[in-house]
């Protein structure tokens, strides 16, 4: 899905906030994969990611008429809804969800021999567990940077922070992860 | 100067190592197409829109059916209570 030009998005957003469902549908098609990815990496399984992604868009549709442009990208508003729903989801769960092997196995390491693919999957899961124990804004930052490949400026616009603040948070996150990795004894698999 | 440069290089190497690991972990995950299409249909036909499509006749029929079901349920409940606690009536042969 190609990115809508800013002007075009404003126009679509204006129509959507006046109750035009087709316009909201365009926004949905534009952002569904991004929101799904965000929720997927925050929850750790496809089933809950689909459920929460659906709830994000239903809630957005329900409240789109209240949407006011505060100079932030529309995606920031969607991510905020997703963040709140994920926080409720975590609160409702007594134990943390892990990525089941059948969920994770289709993602990576095609062409690897089965044994090394299994090791890589296990290491990947272990690292994801570490990441999911980070504060939510750090997880958000990592997802935007590594899944969406956004620049610090773009991430700052979504997170409501300056570019410098994002850069600083990113470095602190990397350092924290490095310490966690050293403590956990995880081996490299880059 | 040399020590400072070595420190900076070591920091960069550390960051690069962690970044490589993260790049190996985070990959875009495409959602299932059935899910995207199904949710898209729901989004474009929101429940209130579905509700508005119900005509008055449909609404009256649904309400009548609901009331009939409720009355039937109450009747069955009353009958069950009478059967269990109301005592047995004498049949004509017993009389």
Interface residues (C-beta under 8 A of the other chain):
Chain A: X21 X22 X24 X25 X28 X29 X32 X33 X36 X37 X40 X41 X46 X49 X50 X53 X54 X57 X58 X61 X107 X108 X124 X127 X128 X131 X142 X143 X146 X147 X148 X171 X174 X177 X178 X181 X188 X189 X190
Chain B: X14 X15 X17 X18 X19 X20 X21 X22 X23 X24 X25 X26 X27 X28 X29 X30 X31 X32 X35 X36 X39 X40 X42 X43 X44 X45 X46 X49
